[in-house]
């Protein structure tokens, strides 16, 4: 039977061989890290003039072990574990080899550069979650949106991200992490551009959906991609630091929204058909993190682990050498030599099948065959997550992702909606009611707000250049009145009689007159569309709540990053979810806007540690060939939970706070307890 793994040997220059895997060592797994002996004449210029005493390790006198000694001790421990085990699979052997290589490459300039680039991509995903919520107060007026249309616009982004996570996560395991991430970022940039110019609701909705499908794939790819450039003892900490960019995305979105949207003069118009208000400028600005990540990613290489899984040894070797040389050159040790010459890699039959099929036929036929084959391989990979080896882990992770997202996103919608509800209650408490008032030959040159006029009589009156906000005329009579240049919000005329009256240049449409009687009434030059009132519709509290909610996760991010590798992923997840569940009970004490904002900050600050742990352990539980696929499936479940949670929690605003609090608490407790059943992965190499 043929060995499903084969060795490719990469020869350097004039035939000198550095080090090899699979030779030497009592455990049958040798890895040569010592540099090849150099003759005296062959000493490099970099070391000329230095003797051994000058190169003495500075921590030796302090009793600090040399990094090379620590590295050797870790390898010896892993080798001992392999000898204790009954059998080591070839997949595990490849994982051990790759871990040893990453330890030799070190952690330095290359990883930090990639950290920033991928962080910007993660930031773009965060911004996408905030865009619609921040522009909705203005967009609903600009495009005259109904409550149903506003609700759909809020959900469509998460719906797109759900499909995007599933699709692009699966493709990243077959096409490549870097290539798929470039595509999803390009989709997000293009969609942001076109959605900012879309005048109709339908086009705007479509482009936001398209944007969500694109950027939804960024999270599964970013974490899978970055983890494959990290060694085991750095993985948990630096993946947690990467989560900081999600917080930065929320701060960036809320800060730029506050700086741009209220500035009405930042827009322009071309007649009445094309309006480009400042909220559309904000939509464009929100694409900047994706654009920056897209540009940076062009200069980044593909994941070498992905290349090895797809039998592309030489490309992987070159990238690993690039990582090694970049890091050690930046540390001032350019003389360090990359000693690897060949690595065991799996021989994948599926990719050969694709190439054989696509070698013949027309371009369209080749595209169809490759697309169908890729679809088949992706679905096969998805189904393999529920195989005997991964079934339990996948089920537990799916429940944990769902419960965490259901509570977090549900409360994220509930907090601002409750603040609006309290504002509305306070506003209604100041309602003024006028009964049977009779006004004749009066010129109304002041705005009317938060008023109800019942059984009034208005004869030969003028309403000119005024605003009507939350005004209701009920069972009233208007005779020989003149309305000119009226802007109204939530204003209605109910069961009124209107005679010999002219409405000139107003936005009082037919739907604002309920069961009214018209006699000799004229409507001239009605205003088109819905007006924007930036002073009223863009309360700074909207941006403040978003900003504080994002900033509040900073302590949780720092603590989880510092302790992720010390106390383990499981304790971080379980502890954070259980403490978050306890925090939800304080919401029963939220009787004011300030109290709700305070509890929101507390909840976000505690729960972010669980998010970081969940994302780290998701990367570590699955092998390289299924890593992005598994992350994509679980992230799609997360977005589904977000849709359900936000819809359910929002429906109880103004009715009761008991059900949302109990639902979130039960979900967090259940997820936190199940998290304690997961295997600890902090000392596990990436398969």
JOURSUL-V181670 format. One record per residue. N is the residue number from 0. SS is DSSP state (H for helix, E for strand, - for the rest). PSI is psi in radians with two decimals (NA if undefined). BURIAL is + if it has 9 or more other ideal C-beta (glycine too) atoms within 8 Angstrom, else -. Layout:
BEGIN
n = {N,N}
ss = {SS,SS}
psi = {PSI,PSI}
burial = {BURIAL,BURIAL}
END
This chain:
BEGIN
n = {0,1,2,3,4,5,6,7,8,9,10,11,12,13,14,15,16,17,18,19,20,21,22,23,24,25,26,27,28,29,30,31,32,33,34,35,36,37,38,39,40,41,42,43,44,45,46,47,48,49,50,51,52,53,54,55,56,57,58,59,60,61,62,63,64,65,66,67,68,69,70,71,72,73,74,75,76,77,78,79,80,81,82,83,84,85,86,87,88,89,90,91,92,93,94,95,96,97,98,99,100,101,102,103,104,105,106,107,108,109,110,111,112,113,114,115,116,117,118,119,120,121,122,123,124,125,126,127,128,129,130,131,132,133,134,135,136,137,138,139,140,141,142,143,144,145,146,147,148,149,150,151,152,153,154,155,156,157,158,159,160,161,162,163,164,165,166,167,168,169,170,171,172,173,174,175,176,177,178,179,180,181,182,183,184,185,186,187,188,189,190,191,192,193,194,195,196,197,198,199,200,201,202,203,204,205,206,207,208,209,210,211,212,213,214,215,216,217,218,219,220,221,222,223,224,225,226,227,228,229,230,231,232,233,234,235,236,237,238,239,240,241,242,243,244,245,246,247,248,249,250,251,252,253,254,255,256,257,258,259,260,261,262,263,264,265,266,267,268,269,270,271,272,273,274,275,276,277,278,279,280,281,282,283,284,285,286,287,288,289,290,291,292,293,294,295,296,297,298,299,300,301,302,303,304,305,306,307,308,309,310,311,312,313,314,315,316,317,318,319,320,321,322,323,324,325,326,327,328,329,330,331,332,333,334,335,336,337,338,339,340,341,342,343,344,345,346,347,348,349,350,351,352,353,354,355,356,357,358,359,360,361,362,363,364,365,366,367,368,369,370,371,372,373,374,375,376,377,378,379,380,381,382,383,384,385,386,387,388,389,390,391,392,393,394,395,396,397,398,399,400,401,402,403,404,405,406,407,408,409,410,411,412,413,414,415,416,417,418,419,420,421,422,423,424,425,426,427,428,429,430,431,432,433,434,435,436,437,438,439,440,441,442,443,444,445,446,447,448,449,450,451,452,453,454,455,456,457,458,459,460,461,462,463,464,465,466,467,468,469,470,471,472,473,474,475,476,477,478,479,480,481,482,483,484,485,486,487,488,489,490,491,492,493,494,495,496,497,498,499,500,501,502,503,504,505,506,507,508,509,510,511,512,513,514,515,516,517,518,519,520,521,522,523,524,525,526,527,528,529,530,531,532,533,534,535,536,537,538,539,540,541,542,543,544,545,546,547,548,549,550,551,552,553,554,555,556,557,558,559,560,561,562,563,564,565,566,567,568,569,570,571,572,573,574,575,576,577,578,579,580,581,582,583,584,585,586,587,588,589,590,591,592,593,594,595,596,597,598,599,600,601,602,603,604,605,606,607,608,609,610,611,612,613,614,615,616,617,618,619,620,621,622,623,624,625,626,627,628,629,630,631,632,633,634,635,636,637,638,639,640,641,642,643,644,645,646,647,648,649,650,651,652,653,654,655,656,657,658,659,660,661,662,663,664,665,666,667,668,669,670,671,672,673,674,675,676,677,678,679,680,681,682,683,684,685,686}
ss = {-,-,-,-,E,E,E,E,E,-,-,-,-,-,-,-,-,-,E,-,E,-,-,-,-,-,-,-,-,-,E,-,-,-,-,-,-,-,-,H,H,H,-,-,H,H,H,-,-,-,-,-,-,-,-,-,-,-,-,H,H,H,-,-,-,-,H,H,H,H,H,H,H,H,H,H,H,H,H,H,H,H,H,H,-,-,-,-,-,H,H,H,H,H,H,H,H,H,H,H,H,H,H,H,H,-,-,-,H,H,H,H,H,H,H,H,H,H,H,H,H,H,H,H,H,H,H,H,H,H,H,H,H,H,H,H,H,H,H,H,H,H,-,-,-,-,H,H,H,H,H,H,H,H,H,H,H,H,H,H,H,H,H,H,H,H,H,H,H,H,H,H,-,-,-,-,H,H,H,H,H,H,H,H,H,H,H,H,H,H,H,H,H,H,H,H,H,-,-,-,H,H,H,H,H,H,H,H,H,H,H,H,H,H,H,-,-,H,H,H,H,H,H,H,H,H,H,-,-,-,-,H,H,H,H,H,H,H,H,H,H,H,-,H,H,H,H,H,H,H,H,H,H,H,H,H,H,H,H,H,-,-,-,H,H,H,-,E,E,E,-,-,-,E,E,E,-,H,H,H,H,H,H,H,H,-,-,H,H,H,H,H,H,H,H,H,H,H,-,-,-,-,-,H,H,H,H,H,H,-,-,-,H,H,H,H,H,H,H,H,H,H,H,H,H,H,H,H,H,H,-,-,-,-,-,-,-,-,-,E,-,E,E,E,E,E,-,-,H,H,H,H,H,H,H,H,H,H,-,-,-,-,H,H,H,H,H,H,H,H,H,H,H,H,H,H,H,H,H,H,H,H,H,H,-,-,-,-,-,-,H,H,H,H,H,H,H,H,H,H,H,H,H,H,H,H,H,H,H,H,H,H,H,H,H,H,H,H,H,H,H,H,H,H,H,H,H,H,-,-,-,E,E,E,E,-,-,E,E,E,-,-,E,E,-,-,-,E,E,E,E,E,E,E,-,-,E,E,E,-,-,E,E,E,E,E,E,E,E,E,E,E,E,E,-,-,E,E,E,-,-,E,E,E,E,E,E,E,E,-,-,E,E,E,-,-,E,E,E,-,-,E,E,E,E,E,-,-,-,H,H,H,E,E,-,-,E,E,E,-,-,E,E,E,-,-,-,-,-,-,-,-,-,H,H,H,H,-,-,H,H,H,H,H,H,H,H,H,H,H,H,-,H,H,H,H,H,H,H,H,H,H,H,H,H,H,H,-,H,H,H,H,H,H,H,H,H,H,H,H,H,H,H,H,H,H,H,H,H,-,-,-,H,H,H,H,H,H,H,H,H,H,H,H,H,H,H,H,H,H,H,H,H,H,H,H,H,H,H,H,H,-,-,-,-,-,H,H,H,H,H,H,H,H,H,H,H,H,H,H,H,H,H,H,H,H,H,H,H,H,H,-,-,-,-,-,-,H,H,H,H,H,H,H,H,H,H,H,H,H,H,H,H,H,H,-,-,-,-,-,-,-,-,-,-,-,-}
psi = {2.31,2.47,2.15,-0.16,2.52,2.79,2.22,2.34,2.22,2.01,2.43,2.37,-2.01,0.37,-0.04,2.36,2.35,-1.47,2.80,2.74,2.70,0.14,2.42,3.04,2.45,-0.42,0.12,0.21,1.41,2.59,1.98,1.96,-0.23,2.51,2.56,2.47,2.32,2.45,2.81,-0.63,-0.30,0.19,2.43,2.76,-0.49,-0.47,0.04,2.39,0.00,2.36,3.10,-0.59,-0.56,-0.45,0.20,2.40,2.22,-0.38,0.05,-0.74,-0.30,0.03,0.28,2.15,2.57,2.49,-0.62,-0.59,-0.71,-0.76,-0.76,-0.65,-0.70,-0.72,-0.67,-0.68,-0.74,-0.66,-0.67,-0.68,-0.62,-0.64,-0.54,-0.64,2.58,-0.74,2.51,2.13,2.78,-0.53,-0.76,-0.63,-0.73,-0.70,-0.71,-0.73,-0.81,-0.68,-0.72,-0.68,-0.78,-0.57,-0.68,-0.59,-0.49,3.07,2.07,-2.38,-0.74,-0.86,-0.66,-0.62,-0.81,-0.62,-0.78,-0.77,-0.85,-0.52,-0.67,-0.64,-0.70,-0.63,-0.67,-0.67,-0.73,-0.79,-0.69,-0.58,-0.41,-0.38,-0.98,-0.75,-0.62,-0.55,-0.22,-0.72,-0.59,-0.73,-0.60,-0.52,-0.70,-0.64,0.19,0.99,2.46,3.01,-0.66,-0.72,-0.65,-0.73,-0.73,-0.68,-0.63,-0.55,-0.42,-0.59,-0.81,-0.58,-0.77,-0.71,-0.56,-0.86,-0.67,-0.74,-0.77,-0.82,-0.94,-0.50,-0.76,-0.74,-0.54,-0.49,-0.24,-0.56,-0.59,2.50,-0.88,-0.80,-0.80,-0.67,-0.66,-0.74,-0.79,-0.62,-0.68,-0.73,-0.74,-0.75,-0.81,-0.75,-0.70,-0.70,-0.88,-0.61,-0.52,-0.46,-0.19,2.17,-0.56,2.70,-0.70,-0.81,-0.72,-0.73,-0.74,-0.80,-0.53,-0.62,-0.80,-0.70,-0.72,-0.70,-0.64,-1.07,-0.31,-0.43,-0.11,-0.73,-0.89,-0.66,-0.76,-0.85,-0.69,-0.77,-0.92,-0.65,-0.48,0.04,0.17,2.47,2.88,-0.78,-0.12,-0.22,-0.94,-0.77,-0.84,-0.49,-0.57,-0.70,-0.60,-0.56,-0.32,-0.51,-0.44,-0.70,-0.76,-0.56,-0.74,-0.72,-0.76,-0.79,-0.82,-0.66,-0.79,-0.57,-0.77,-0.59,-0.37,-0.91,-0.75,-0.15,1.55,-0.57,-0.11,0.00,-3.08,2.92,2.66,1.52,-2.71,-0.17,-0.49,2.02,2.30,1.49,3.03,-0.47,-0.46,-0.57,-0.71,-0.71,-0.70,-0.78,-0.53,-0.25,-0.14,-0.75,-0.69,-0.68,-0.79,-0.74,-0.70,-0.81,-0.79,-0.62,-0.41,-0.54,0.04,2.59,2.94,2.78,2.13,-0.51,-0.69,-0.73,-0.70,-0.68,-0.39,0.44,0.58,1.27,-0.83,-0.72,-0.75,-0.73,-0.77,-0.69,-0.74,-0.66,-0.68,-0.76,-0.82,-0.90,-0.68,-0.78,-0.84,-0.50,-0.71,-0.45,0.06,0.37,1.13,-0.24,-0.15,2.36,2.36,1.97,0.06,2.39,-0.55,2.67,2.48,2.34,2.60,2.55,1.92,2.14,-0.53,-0.74,-0.61,-0.65,-0.70,-0.81,-0.65,-0.77,-0.61,0.03,-0.21,2.91,3.10,2.97,-0.71,-0.72,-0.70,-0.69,-0.72,-0.78,-0.78,-0.69,-0.80,-0.69,-0.76,-0.74,-0.76,-0.74,-0.69,-0.80,-0.63,-0.68,-0.70,-0.80,-0.53,-0.35,-0.36,0.32,3.11,-0.69,-0.54,-0.05,-0.86,-0.78,-0.72,-0.73,-0.80,-0.79,-0.65,-0.75,-0.73,-0.80,-0.79,-0.85,-0.68,-0.80,-0.69,-0.79,-0.82,-0.92,-0.57,-0.82,-0.52,-0.55,-0.66,-0.68,-1.02,-0.56,-0.64,-0.64,-0.75,-0.67,-0.74,-0.66,-0.72,-0.71,-0.73,-0.68,-0.77,-0.48,-0.31,0.26,2.37,2.31,2.25,2.19,2.28,0.74,2.53,2.04,2.16,2.42,0.88,2.50,1.85,1.79,0.38,2.65,2.63,2.28,2.38,0.94,2.67,2.18,2.01,2.31,0.70,2.84,2.18,1.91,2.17,0.80,2.76,2.28,1.74,2.32,0.91,2.89,2.46,2.01,2.15,0.94,2.39,2.17,2.12,2.23,0.73,2.85,2.25,2.13,2.24,0.76,2.82,2.11,2.20,2.37,1.03,2.29,2.22,2.62,2.16,0.80,2.29,2.70,2.07,2.19,0.75,2.76,2.17,2.12,2.46,0.86,2.52,2.29,1.92,2.15,0.96,2.94,0.48,1.68,3.08,-0.64,-0.23,-0.05,1.90,2.09,0.74,2.71,2.20,2.34,1.95,0.89,2.41,2.32,2.08,2.33,0.96,2.53,2.49,2.53,-2.91,2.46,2.73,2.25,1.67,-0.50,-0.59,-0.71,-0.21,1.12,2.33,-0.38,-0.54,-0.80,-0.58,-0.74,-0.77,-0.73,-0.84,-0.66,-0.63,-0.73,-0.49,-0.35,-0.12,-0.88,-0.73,-0.66,-0.81,-0.81,-0.78,-0.64,-0.71,-0.52,-0.01,-0.72,-0.11,-0.84,-0.17,2.74,-0.69,-0.79,-0.62,-0.85,-0.94,-0.80,-0.75,-0.75,-0.68,-0.68,-0.67,-0.66,-0.69,-0.62,-0.53,-0.46,-0.40,-0.28,-0.34,-0.34,0.11,1.64,0.00,2.91,-0.74,-0.68,-0.73,-0.74,-0.71,-0.80,-0.56,-0.79,-0.71,-0.80,-0.81,-0.70,-0.60,-0.75,-0.37,-0.51,-0.68,-0.74,-0.80,-0.78,-0.69,-0.75,-0.65,-0.83,-0.48,-0.70,-0.67,-0.34,-0.39,2.56,2.88,-0.63,-0.24,0.05,-0.97,-0.62,-0.85,-0.76,-0.69,-0.76,-0.80,-0.64,-0.56,-0.70,-0.66,-0.79,-0.59,-0.76,-0.62,-0.73,-0.82,-0.80,-0.82,-0.64,-0.79,-0.81,-0.67,-0.52,-0.29,-0.01,2.25,-0.13,-1.02,2.60,-0.13,-0.84,-0.85,-0.71,-0.77,-0.72,-0.81,-0.68,-0.80,-0.74,-0.76,-0.70,-0.79,-0.80,-0.68,-0.69,-0.75,-0.57,-0.54,-0.24,-0.16,2.68,2.50,2.38,0.17,-0.42,0.53,2.28,2.69,2.12,NA}
burial = {-,-,-,-,+,-,+,+,-,+,-,+,-,-,-,-,-,+,+,+,+,-,-,-,+,-,-,-,+,+,+,+,+,-,-,+,-,-,-,-,-,-,-,-,-,-,-,-,-,-,-,-,-,-,-,-,-,-,+,-,-,-,-,-,-,+,-,-,-,+,+,+,+,+,+,-,-,+,+,-,-,+,-,-,-,-,-,-,-,+,+,+,+,+,+,+,+,+,+,+,+,+,+,+,+,+,-,+,+,+,+,-,+,+,+,+,+,+,+,+,+,+,+,+,+,+,+,+,+,+,+,+,+,+,+,+,+,+,+,+,+,+,+,-,+,-,-,-,+,+,-,+,+,+,+,+,+,+,+,+,+,+,+,+,+,+,+,+,+,+,+,+,+,+,-,+,+,+,+,+,+,+,+,+,+,+,+,+,+,-,+,+,+,+,+,+,-,+,+,-,+,-,+,+,+,+,+,+,+,+,+,+,+,+,+,+,+,+,+,+,+,+,+,+,+,+,+,+,+,+,+,+,-,+,+,+,+,+,+,+,+,+,+,+,+,+,+,+,+,+,+,+,+,+,+,+,+,+,-,+,+,+,+,+,-,-,+,-,-,-,-,-,-,-,+,+,+,+,+,+,+,+,+,+,+,+,+,-,+,+,+,+,+,+,-,+,+,-,-,+,-,+,+,+,+,+,+,+,+,-,+,-,+,-,+,+,+,-,+,+,+,+,+,+,+,+,+,+,+,-,-,-,-,-,-,+,-,+,+,+,+,+,+,+,+,+,-,+,-,-,+,-,+,+,-,-,+,+,-,-,-,-,-,-,-,+,-,-,+,+,-,-,+,+,-,-,+,+,+,-,+,+,-,+,+,-,-,-,-,+,+,-,+,+,-,+,+,+,+,+,+,+,+,+,+,+,+,+,+,+,+,+,+,+,+,+,+,+,+,-,+,+,+,-,-,-,+,-,-,-,+,-,-,+,-,-,-,-,+,-,-,-,-,+,-,-,-,+,+,+,+,+,+,+,-,+,+,+,+,-,+,+,+,+,-,+,+,+,+,+,+,+,+,+,-,+,+,+,+,-,+,+,+,+,+,+,+,+,+,-,+,+,+,+,-,+,+,+,+,-,+,+,+,+,+,+,+,+,-,-,-,+,+,-,-,+,-,-,-,-,+,-,-,-,-,+,+,-,-,+,-,+,+,+,-,-,+,+,-,-,+,+,+,+,+,+,+,+,+,+,+,+,+,+,-,+,+,-,+,+,+,-,+,+,+,-,-,+,+,+,-,+,+,+,+,+,+,+,+,+,+,-,+,+,-,+,+,-,-,+,-,-,+,-,+,+,+,-,+,+,+,+,+,+,+,+,+,+,+,+,+,+,+,+,+,+,+,+,+,+,+,+,-,+,-,+,+,+,+,+,+,+,+,+,+,+,+,+,+,+,+,+,+,+,+,+,+,+,+,+,-,+,+,-,-,-,+,-,-,+,+,-,+,+,+,-,+,+,+,+,+,+,+,+,+,-,-,+,-,+,+,+,-,-,+,+,-}
END
